[in-house]
Amino acid sequence: MIYTGQNSFRLVLDTTIDITGASSISIRYASPTLSTGSYTATALVSTAGTMYYDFTSTDSLAVGVWVFWACVKHVDTRISIGDPVAVTVRTEGSLI
């Protein structure tokens, strides 16, 4: 669970493929308002395919269900897409 106004948390995705030497790794998203975009990810364990993005106070997350997935661009122009993960963002102190 993530709350609006919360800052300094980490989203970690595991692709289960070796991302060592990838030309780029990112975490893509679809917001509750249906906007899409991506965050530049950092490799946590390259050989295991684990990546993360650290959210900060400058990242604004709307209330609702967000969908995140990994995107790996390999140096040979292949693109690997990860399975989507749903994350709910709520207003602090709210149960719904």
For each residue, the residues with C-beta under 8 A, 3 or more apart:
1: 88 90
2: 6 9 61 87 88 89 90
3: 6 89 90 91 92
4: 61 62 63 89 90 91 92
5: 92
6: 2 3 9 55 92
7: 55 56 57 59
8: 54 55 56 57
9: 2 6 54 55
10: 52 53 54 55
11: 27 52 53 55 68 87
12: 44 50 51 52
13: 27 41 50 51 52 68 69 70 82 85
14: 48 49 50
15: 19 49 50 51 70 72 80 82
16: 48 49
17: 49 72 80
18: 46 47 48 49
19: 15 22 25 43 46 49 51 72
20: 43 46 47
21: 74 75
22: 19 25 43 72 73 74 75
23: 73 74 75
24: 40 72 73
25: 19 22 40 41 42 43 51 70 71 72 73
26: 38 39 40 41 70 71
27: 11 13 38 39 41 51 53 68 69 70 71
28: 36 37 38 68 69 70 71
29: 36 37 38 39 66 67 68 69
30: 34 35 36 66 67
31: 34 35 36 37 61 62 64 66
32: 62 63 64 65 66 89
33: 62 64
34: 30 31
35: 30 31
36: 28 29 30 31
37: 28 29 31
38: 26 27 28 29 71
39: 26 27 29 53
40: 24 25 26 53
41: 13 25 26 27 51 52 53 70
42: 25 51 52 53 54
43: 19 20 22 25 46 50 51
44: 12 50 51 52
45: 48 49 50
46: 18 19 20 43 49 50
47: 18 20
48: 14 16 18 45
49: 14 15 16 17 18 19 45 46 70 72
50: 12 13 14 15 43 44 45 46
51: 12 13 15 19 25 27 41 42 43 44 70
52: 10 11 12 13 41 42 44
53: 10 11 27 39 40 41 42
54: 8 9 10 42
55: 6 7 8 9 10 11 59 61
56: 7 8 59
57: 7 8
58:
59: 7 55 56
60:
61: 2 4 31 55 66 89
62: 4 31 32 33 89
63: 4 32 89 90 91
64: 31 32 33 88 89
65: 32 86 87 88 89
66: 29 30 31 32 61 86 87 88 89
67: 29 30 84 85 86 87
68: 11 13 27 28 29 84 85 87
69: 13 27 28 29 81 82 83 84 85
70: 13 15 25 26 27 28 41 49 51 80 81 82
71: 25 26 27 28 38 79 80 81 82
72: 15 17 19 22 24 25 49 79 80 82
73: 22 23 24 25 77 78 79
74: 21 22 23 77 78 79 80
75: 21 22 23
76:
77: 73 74
78: 73 74
79: 71 72 73 74
80: 15 17 70 71 72 74
81: 69 70 71
82: 13 15 69 70 71 72
83: 69
84: 67 68 69
85: 13 67 68 69
86: 65 66 67
87: 2 11 65 66 67 68
88: 1 2 64 65 66
89: 2 3 4 32 61 62 63 64 65 66
90: 1 2 3 4 63 94 95 96
91: 3 4 63 94
92: 3 4 5 6
93:
94: 90 91
95: 90
96: 90
